[in-house]
Amino acid sequence: MKSYLFTLLMSLLTSKEAELRYWGLMTLGSLCGMNHNFDYLDDKLIENLSFFQRLSNTISVAIWETVYNLQVMRFEMNLISNDFK
């Protein structure tokens, strides 16, 4: 299961299609608990980090590096587009 998940997430996150990268990020966010409503926790979210870390053995460093690189790429694209305004 873990290898299938890794393969699926990596193929989505590294796709040339922006929509597929988006769905890869949404899937990863859902797996990490970002689809839950945390309004009731207020400022106590830091006390519940274990909830977010529960899949740390499943989500590999390579996936997090890919997500980081997507953020860097988006930031650089914003800088370039602002230069042409």
One Martini backbone bead per residue (centre of mass of N, CA, C, O) as a GRO file, in nm:
protein
   85
    1MET     BB    1   0.058   0.062  -0.022
    2LYS     BB    2   0.291   0.264   0.012
    3SER     BB    3   0.397   0.248  -0.284
    4TYR     BB    4   0.135   0.343  -0.418
    5LEU     BB    5   0.116   0.615  -0.279
    6PHE     BB    6   0.386   0.726  -0.368
    7THR     BB    7   0.337   0.703  -0.674
    8LEU     BB    8   0.085   0.877  -0.688
    9LEU     BB    9   0.192   1.137  -0.560
   10MET     BB   10   0.434   1.179  -0.750
   11SER     BB   11   0.272   1.192  -1.015
   12LEU     BB   12   0.106   1.438  -0.933
   13LEU     BB   13   0.340   1.641  -0.833
   14THR     BB   14   0.504   1.596  -1.132
   15SER     BB   15   0.319   1.712  -1.313
   16LYS     BB   16   0.242   1.925  -1.585
   17GLU     BB   17  -0.029   1.948  -1.453
   18ALA     BB   18  -0.175   2.161  -1.236
   19GLU     BB   19  -0.424   1.994  -1.146
   20LEU     BB   20  -0.264   1.745  -1.049
   21ARG     BB   21  -0.095   1.891  -0.837
   22TYR     BB   22  -0.332   1.985  -0.672
   23TRP     BB   23  -0.441   1.697  -0.604
   24GLY     BB   24  -0.186   1.611  -0.459
   25LEU     BB   25  -0.207   1.824  -0.232
   26MET     BB   26  -0.490   1.744  -0.135
   27THR     BB   27  -0.423   1.453  -0.060
   28LEU     BB   28  -0.201   1.514   0.140
   29GLY     BB   29  -0.373   1.691   0.327
   30SER     BB   30  -0.577   1.468   0.399
   31LEU     BB   31  -0.372   1.268   0.523
   32CYS     BB   32  -0.277   1.503   0.742
   33GLY     BB   33  -0.569   1.655   0.830
   34MET     BB   34  -0.673   1.917   0.656
   35ASN     BB   35  -0.995   1.821   0.651
   36HIS     BB   36  -1.027   1.929   0.924
   37ASN     BB   37  -1.183   2.080   1.199
   38PHE     BB   38  -0.996   2.328   1.414
   39ASP     BB   39  -1.164   2.549   1.566
   40TYR     BB   40  -1.187   2.414   1.858
   41LEU     BB   41  -0.867   2.463   1.932
   42ASP     BB   42  -0.745   2.718   1.851
   43ASP     BB   43  -0.434   2.750   2.029
   44LYS     BB   44  -0.399   2.408   2.054
   45LEU     BB   45  -0.255   2.282   1.803
   46ILE     BB   46   0.035   2.220   1.914
   47GLU     BB   47  -0.081   1.984   2.104
   48ASN     BB   48  -0.164   1.815   1.810
   49LEU     BB   49   0.084   1.703   1.637
   50SER     BB   50   0.036   1.396   1.632
   51PHE     BB   51  -0.186   1.402   1.420
   52PHE     BB   52   0.017   1.493   1.184
   53GLN     BB   53   0.242   1.252   1.252
   54ARG     BB   54   0.099   0.968   1.193
   55LEU     BB   55   0.226   0.960   0.871
   56SER     BB   56   0.549   0.973   0.870
   57ASN     BB   57   0.601   0.674   0.754
   58THR     BB   58   0.448   0.727   0.472
   59ILE     BB   59   0.563   1.008   0.428
   60SER     BB   60   0.811   1.104   0.247
   61VAL     BB   61   1.075   1.304   0.184
   62ALA     BB   62   1.035   1.323  -0.123
   63ILE     BB   63   0.756   1.451  -0.106
   64TRP     BB   64   0.835   1.704   0.058
   65GLU     BB   65   1.039   1.806  -0.151
   66THR     BB   66   0.833   1.843  -0.378
   67VAL     BB   67   0.658   2.049  -0.232
   68TYR     BB   68   0.878   2.255  -0.191
   69ASN     BB   69   0.945   2.293  -0.496
   70LEU     BB   70   0.665   2.402  -0.569
   71GLN     BB   71   0.687   2.656  -0.395
   72VAL     BB   72   0.939   2.774  -0.526
   73MET     BB   73   0.828   2.786  -0.813
   74ARG     BB   74   0.592   2.975  -0.747
   75PHE     BB   75   0.757   3.208  -0.636
   76GLU     BB   76   0.926   3.256  -0.895
   77MET     BB   77   0.685   3.312  -1.081
   78ASN     BB   78   0.590   3.565  -0.927
   79LEU     BB   79   0.846   3.729  -0.968
   80ILE     BB   80   0.839   3.732  -1.277
   81SER     BB   81   0.554   3.857  -1.314
   82ASN     BB   82   0.626   4.122  -1.156
   83ASP     BB   83   0.848   4.225  -1.361
   84PHE     BB   84   0.612   4.267  -1.602
   85LYS     BB   85   0.434   4.512  -1.459
   0.00000   0.00000   0.00000
